Amino acid sequence: MVGTDKLTTVVSTKGQVILPSAIRKAREWKAGTRLTVEETSEGVLLKPAPAFAATRPKEVFGILAYRGKPKTLEEIDASVLAEARRRHDRD
């Protein structure tokens, strides 16, 4: 990742901050990446925003009918990741 040298940036009159290129490249944050901003005791924390809002099973259970063999959580995770990559590559 980025070295231990401290990087600095400036807040613009519009409240915008440019993240140094080394940070963006290390995190693979491209233009349009959505970030959450959290205030912490040590400063401000930026993290990639989740792609989907958190839901509970009872909120979505039964929405999609599936009649095949049940999938494992690992199979579901792999399928979701593959589709996200396919959609990202399409852009």
MIDREN-804507 format. One line per field, with one value per residue: residue number from 1; residue in one letter; z, y, x of N, C-alpha, C, O in turn. Coordinates in pm, whole numbers, m for minus. Last residue first. Layout:
# residues N
num: c(NUM,...)
residuo: c(A,...)
n_c3: c(Z,...)
n_c2: c(Y,...)
n_c1: c(X,...)
ca_c3: c(Z,...)
ca_c2: c(Y,...)
ca_c1: c(X,...)
c_c3: c(Z,...)
c_c2: c(Y,...)
c_c1: c(X,...)
o_c3: c(Z,...)
o_c2: c(Y,...)
o_c1: c(X,...)
This chain:
# residues 91
num: c(91,90,89,88,87,86,85,84,83,82,81,80,79,78,77,76,75,74,73,72,71,70,69,68,67,66,65,64,63,62,61,60,59,58,57,56,55,54,53,52,51,50,49,48,47,46,45,44,43,42,41,40,39,38,37,36,35,34,33,32,31,30,29,28,27,26,25,24,23,22,21,20,19,18,17,16,15,14,13,12,11,10,9,8,7,6,5,4,3,2,1)
residuo: c(D,R,D,H,R,R,R,A,E,A,L,V,S,A,D,I,E,E,L,T,K,P,K,G,R,Y,A,L,I,G,F,V,E,K,P,R,T,A,A,F,A,P,A,P,K,L,L,V,G,E,S,T,E,E,V,T,L,R,T,G,A,K,W,E,R,A,K,R,I,A,S,P,L,I,V,Q,G,K,T,S,V,V,T,T,L,K,D,T,G,V,M)
n_c3: c(m1800,m1790,m1553,m1379,m1450,m1378,m1102,m1025,m1098,m920,m672,m689,m701,m453,m277,m349,m270,5,86,m157,m288,m342,m673,m789,m780,m657,m677,m491,m242,m16,183,240,508,636,615,592,437,357,16,m177,m178,82,13,135,380,575,877,1050,1383,1615,1676,1365,1134,810,501,228,m125,m456,m738,m935,m1034,m822,m605,m530,m326,m469,m610,m400,m291,m506,m547,m265,m303,m261,m135,m117,m37,m208,m166,m68,143,35,161,216,359,523,454,446,128,40,0)
n_c2: c(m133,m401,m447,m437,m668,m862,m813,m883,m1155,m1254,m1196,m1367,m1616,m1625,m1619,m1865,m2045,m1988,m2070,m2305,m2353,m2628,m2709,m2509,m2320,m2010,m1689,m1408,m1349,m1500,m1244,m980,m941,m1156,m1099,m746,m541,m253,m154,m223,m163,48,266,241,494,718,890,1149,1112,968,916,981,1005,870,836,611,665,551,638,825,718,445,297,115,169,255,474,651,691,811,1048,1184,1317,1636,1751,2025,2255,2461,2551,2244,2138,1965,1722,1510,1221,1107,793,521,427,235,m118)
n_c1: c(m1914,m1856,m1728,m1949,m2088,m1900,m1876,m2136,m2135,m1940,m2063,m2286,m2155,m2024,m2246,m2363,m2165,m2159,m2411,m2540,m2870,m3093,m3189,m3475,m3670,m3751,m3893,m3828,m3943,m3894,m3766,m3720,m3760,m3648,m3369,m3309,m3058,m2871,m2843,m2550,m2282,m2151,m1875,m1546,m1466,m1282,m1290,m1130,m1011,m1015,m1275,m1451,m1707,m1714,m1852,m1841,m1824,m1836,m1655,m1617,m1299,m1186,m989,m792,m624,m402,m514,m576,m316,m184,m333,m507,m830,m943,m1245,m1475,m1593,m1572,m1320,m1145,m894,m603,m368,m81,64,347,495,475,321,33,83)
ca_c3: c(m1800,m1899,m1676,m1371,m1469,m1516,m1190,m1001,m1165,m1065,m707,m676,m811,m578,m275,m369,m411,m76,95,m34,m304,m263,m553,m802,m765,m704,m667,m612,m355,m104,169,101,417,633,535,674,449,440,152,m152,m305,36,52,23,343,447,814,958,1262,1558,1776,1468,1231,952,580,350,3,m343,m623,m914,m1035,m948,m603,m654,m289,m374,m682,m490,m209,m448,m646,m343,m242,m361,m102,m183,60,m219,m120,m159,128,74,59,252,240,537,440,573,228,39,0)
ca_c2: c(14,m355,m453,m334,m536,m856,m794,m747,m1063,m1269,m1134,m1222,m1572,m1632,m1511,m1740,m2040,m1968,m1928,m2272,m2309,m2512,m2753,m2597,m2458,m2093,m1833,m1480,m1259,m1541,m1387,m1022,m834,m1149,m1205,m866,m593,m373,m126,m238,m155,m80,249,223,353,696,760,1112,1192,1001,990,894,1081,852,925,657,642,607,548,777,827,519,389,93,124,144,356,603,632,687,941,1164,1213,1544,1709,1906,2147,2382,2638,2354,2144,2091,1772,1618,1290,1170,938,585,434,362,0)
ca_c1: c(m1917,m1941,m1649,m1844,m2151,m1948,m1760,m2088,m2226,m1921,m1937,m2306,m2241,m1946,m2147,m2436,m2208,m2039,m2377,m2469,m2731,m3051,m3120,m3359,m3712,m3639,m3915,m3792,m3962,m4002,m3793,m3706,m3799,m3795,m3431,m3325,m3194,m2884,m2887,m2693,m2354,m2206,m2015,m1638,m1477,m1350,m1265,m1237,m1027,m884,m1198,m1395,m1628,m1742,m1766,m1907,m1758,m1912,m1661,m1753,m1398,m1192,m1103,m868,m759,m388,m465,m681,m423,m131,m335,m385,m747,m886,m1109,m1423,m1586,m1695,m1428,m1178,m1038,m666,m457,m173,16,216,499,443,426,104,0)
c_c3: c(m1876,m1913,m1796,m1499,m1467,m1543,m1335,m1091,m1146,m1142,m858,m717,m808,m696,m404,m373,m442,m224,11,m32,m167,m282,m474,m667,m776,m676,m725,m592,m487,m224,78,77,271,538,526,589,541,448,228,m8,m285,m92,4,75,221,417,686,887,1181,1432,1721,1568,1337,1036,726,428,117,m213,m509,m798,m1021,m936,m729,m653,m410,m337,m590,m563,m299,m364,m588,m431,m327,m287,m211,m142,1,m120,m128,m99,40,54,114,132,286,410,452,567,352,151,0)
c_c2: c(73,m204,m398,m330,m425,m718,m780,m717,m918,m1171,m1140,m1148,m1421,m1582,m1508,m1623,m1909,m1959,m1897,m2122,m2283,m2481,m2628,m2641,m2558,m2237,m1906,m1629,m1330,m1450,m1412,m1169,m878,m1039,m1193,m971,m714,m412,m257,m202,m158,m61,113,200,343,547,750,984,1146,1086,1035,979,983,939,910,738,684,567,617,679,767,632,473,173,87,85,235,476,573,616,809,1039,1193,1445,1614,1880,2017,2266,2569,2440,2266,2079,1898,1657,1400,1245,994,737,508,361,124)
c_c1: c(m1807,m1937,m1724,m1762,m2047,m2008,m1803,m1967,m2182,m2011,m1912,m2180,m2263,m2028,m2066,m2339,m2280,m2074,m2254,m2442,m2669,m2902,m3076,m3305,m3596,m3675,m3795,m3813,m3935,m4025,m3913,m3739,m3798,m3845,m3583,m3396,m3193,m3032,m2900,m2724,m2504,m2286,m2065,m1780,m1569,m1350,m1347,m1197,m1146,m893,m1063,m1318,m1581,m1650,m1808,m1804,m1848,m1843,m1735,m1766,m1537,m1295,m1096,m998,m845,m523,m455,m637,m531,m237,m288,m393,m622,m799,m1062,m1278,m1533,m1696,m1563,m1290,m1069,m816,m522,m257,m79,183,358,451,383,207,87)
o_c3: c(m1885,m2022,m1893,m1548,m1543,m1648,m1409,m1148,m1239,m1240,m917,m788,m912,m783,m460,m462,m548,m296,m48,m136,m72,m292,m534,m562,m773,m563,m831,m499,m584,m301,94,m37,188,493,420,502,565,464,171,80,m366,m113,m103,169,205,427,689,841,1236,1380,1773,1548,1393,1011,761,421,105,m193,m471,m763,m1087,m838,m741,m696,m395,m319,m628,m576,m279,m366,m617,m394,m450,m217,m248,m119,63,m120,m63,4,70,m42,230,17,384,359,399,665,363,257,m37)
o_c2: c(195,m151,m354,m222,m329,m658,m697,m609,m838,m1111,m1042,m1048,m1355,m1512,m1400,m1538,m1850,m1875,m1789,m2055,m2245,m2572,m2533,m2615,m2679,m2274,m1868,m1688,m1315,m1473,m1352,m1215,m820,m1044,m1216,m936,m775,m327,m360,m219,m102,42,68,124,425,482,772,971,1107,1129,1129,1099,909,945,934,712,781,451,729,641,668,638,561,124,35,m37,125,382,460,493,704,939,1187,1483,1521,1973,1911,2186,2611,2406,2377,2017,1934,1630,1382,1324,938,803,553,303,117)
o_c1: c(m1797,m1955,m1663,m1729,m2057,m1982,m1749,m1958,m2189,m1968,m1868,m2187,m2258,m1974,m2043,m2348,m2261,m2019,m2245,m2448,m2739,m2820,m3026,m3364,m3618,m3706,m3744,m3758,m4010,m4118,m4019,m3740,m3867,m3959,m3641,m3475,m3089,m3119,m2936,m2639,m2579,m2349,m2026,m1801,m1659,m1246,m1468,m1083,m1250,m790,m1003,m1299,m1662,m1530,m1924,m1684,m1924,m1808,m1700,m1878,m1570,m1369,m1012,m1103,m955,m535,m494,m715,m573,m246,m347,m454,m632,m705,m1134,m1201,m1544,m1790,m1659,m1347,m1025,m862,m499,m222,m151,263,262,417,269,184,205)
